[in-house]
Amino acid sequence: MQPRKTDLAHAALQAHRAPLDLRQRRALILCDGKRDLAELVTLLGDDAPALIARLQRDGYLHMAQPEPAPAAVPDAAPSATARRRSLVAARIYLLDMLALQRHPAAARLHQLLQATRGEDDTVHALRLALAQLPAMASDGYVGRVRERLREVLPESCLAAVLDTPLPA
């Protein structure tokens, strides 16, 4: 089963004054109906099952059946991973992760990333945010953000965002 946000959860995430703590907000963001409980435990920690159960009991989540695997995918069709890879997806993900941080630098980085339009500007803003994220979050959190970006960034942008240091 894969937890999915309800309308109540969407409303709570939009209203930053909702009665949710930071950990609950993170869990709701990650519960997209595509991740199963095992993956959520990896991302959120060992107490994720209790957290997910509490959010479900409070009406923020419902359990969705996993989507069936496609029967036969022709070689010409892009893989599911390739379809998910986009600079826009990476930008939106990092915007969400920055919004969870209660740090003045995170708010500035969020504004900078939100204002980007071109590929070069977006890549630069992603690099800048990743370079400053360790000052705002734990090493484990930063590692999970980097791994998720590794999954969603287009192959052509991976090295530029994750492996190239910023000039001094």
ABEGO torsion letter per residue (X at the ends): XBBBBBAAAAAAAABAABBBBAAAAAAAAABAGABBAAAAAAAAEAAAAAAAAAAAAAGABBBBBBBBBBABBBAABBBAAAAABBAAAAAAAAAAAAAABBBAAAAAAAAAAAABABAAAAAAAAAAAAAAAAAABBAAAAAAAAAAAAAABBAAAAAAAAABBBBX
